[in-house]
Amino acid sequence: MLDHDNRVRDEFTRQAEIFSASAAITDAVLTQRFVTALGVAAQGSVLDVACGPGILSAAIAKSAREVVAFDLTPQMLKKAAQRCTEAGLDNVTFREGNATELPFADAAFDAAVTRLSVHHFDRPVRVMSEIFRVLRPGGHFVLADVISSEVPAESELQNAIEILRDPSHVRMLPGSELTSLVEDAGFAIESLTSWDKAREFEEWMGIVNDASRVPPLRAVVRALASAGVSAGMGLSKDGEKISLFHRWNLIAARK
């Protein structure tokens, strides 16, 4: 049986090619939200935690003194390095490891970012503590993740669907819990932005790059949509087309 770290590596090694090219993942509007939220801190030393294919790392590196792209999955780091090379960026370094034990000194960075990661962390409290530790006093932290419903039954159902889609998913937090997670680590939240991102089932499933998961999960979400159950993610169907949304929260905070 795979432990959690190996499950994450397994999933994202298989997903790397499609994930790194997905329009939903490479969304320039979301990337710009991070750069804007960082403000002048984007000019300093920035840590990108769970950097994936380096979308944020490459964008921030255009103005930063240096960026460290950090991820658990070697194939994702390979994609990140390729992206930065193709962009002509030479101020990004790549480090492999677990975010629960960041291999950096205290107060090593001016800023840190993480995107679409918290719901994959099996120890999110520990990760937040580590990010807080490696930031200098006054350092900026920008986090964005998809969130679940504040209604416990809806949150539970949505997370069940997400785990069936991708077993490396741990738990999508309700917005109130995500806020508390950041505050409890010691950060002072300066702003919170929320928005909904429309998705189509087939596109969303295609990213995981495992065709065997699609038919059973399609049957489940179609039945839920037909019964008027939104699962906290706006499930609906129009003929054979199944639609949903992901609700995002972006938090900008300071140490």
C-alpha positions, 0 to 999 in steps of 0.5 A: 500500500502506498504511503501518502508521499508516494501516492502524491508522486505517483499521481503527479508523475502521471499527471505532469504532462497534461497538468502542466499544459491544462488551461485551468492550471496555467490560467494567467489571471490566477497567476497575476493575482499572485504577483499582484498580491505579493507586491514589492515582495515579488522583487526579493527572494521567493519560495514557491512551495509545492511548485508543480510545473513552475507556473508561479515560479516562472511568473514571479522570477521575471521580477524577483531576485531569486526564486526557489521552486520546491516540490515533492515530485521530480517529474513536476520539477523537471517540467518547472525547470523546462518552463523556466529555461524556455522563458530564459530565466536563470534565477530559479533553483529547484529543490525536491522535498516534503513541505513538512520539513523545508530544508531552509534556514529560519527567515531565509525568504522575503516571500512564499507562495503556494497554489492548489496544494493545501488539499494534498497536504496530509499535515497542513498545520505542519506545512504552515508552520514551516512556511512561517519559519522560513520567512523573514519577519514582515515577510509576505505569504500568498496562498490560493486553494480550492475550498469546499462548502461550509455545510459539513455534509456537502464538504464531505461529499465533495471531498469524497468525489475529489478522492475518487478522482485523485487519491492523493487528495486529502481534504479540501477545506471550507474557507473558514478553516483555510483562513484559520489554518493561516492565522493559527500559524501566526500570520496576519491576513491582509486580504482574502479574495474568493471566486468561482471557476467553471469546469466541465467534468470531462476536462477536469477528469482528463487531467488525472490521465487515468481513463479507468476512473472516468466512467464510474465517477461520471455515473456518480456525478450524473446521478447526483446532478440528476437528483439536484444534489450540487455536492457543494460544487454546483453539479449540473447536467445539460444532456450528456454534458456535466458541469461543476465549479471550483470555489477558490480563496486567495489569502495574502498575509504577513509574518 
